[in-house]
């Protein structure tokens, strides 16, 4: 029987494509998922609301899409001991009724240490999804998340390091996937996923989820110029 999957990542790292791809293999994404104007995030809406509830309960008010620190991770883990676990255990039980399920929410980089006590970790496989730094910077800038490239790199590295530390501490099975590999080397990446998860995904599954051209990066010359113009216009707002 396949195990459940949790994708751990930052925002705007291509996790919607990866989650949509795995949904093609039968992983349950939730009764309702968040949909943005231009794409389906495949984020279980109840999971997102519960993660927001954790933030509120522990007093976390920072912008998680732009700010990340080990102090925040520790604070959330420590203060979350006082949270009533019942709604979270109920949610996990409902997910198990749709086994295998898949979770994807960038907030998990901060809340996964709370969730681990609600889960049967022996029945979960983890995927660490990352993205090339420059492609991330272009995408975040187009989304008006204004930051220097150095700040973007440090943010990504801090999230990745924290997640790898969590997996190592708990000796949890995982693979690392780079989003650009899904687009540039789709056949090889599909094989990696199939070997790890025991799925039978093929190119037809990927093309149903990702409508853009394959064997090229998502953000090209036009997007790069657009990002630099947005960055210069909002230079005074930049995170650095």
C-alpha angles and dihedrals in degrees: 000000000000118000125233120265132225119190114207117196148117122271122279091023098124095265092136090062093047093046092047089050092053090046084063087063092055103268111148115237098186141277089277129020130193113258123196125201093268106027148009111258092201087218113148101244094215091051090053092049091049091050089051087051090055090052091051095045094052095040097247108159105158125116101263092191091064107020130058133163138164088235089062091049091052093044093052092046092050099043094043089071086079094055118106102249096201099092091047094049089048090053092051090050091053090049090052089059086067097043124200097047132169128216125202125168125131088223088072088079085073102031105038092097088060093046095050090074090055095051139074093235092191086069097050132084120198131215120196107207120195136168137214110274098236093046088051092050092050092048095046092046092051086052088054095251094139116203141135117261089246091054090048090052093049092048092051092047093049093051092046093048092049093049093048089050090053092050093046095048091053096037091233124171114247147150130208120231126187112213093222089059089061089058102033100036103022098155094053093043092050089053091051091052093045093049092050099042102029091239130140102223118161139178093278089062091051095048091052090057102034112048097181126093116284129220090046135077119267096233114056138169097300093050090047092055090046091051093051092049091050090047093051092047091052097034093128091059096053124130109230 
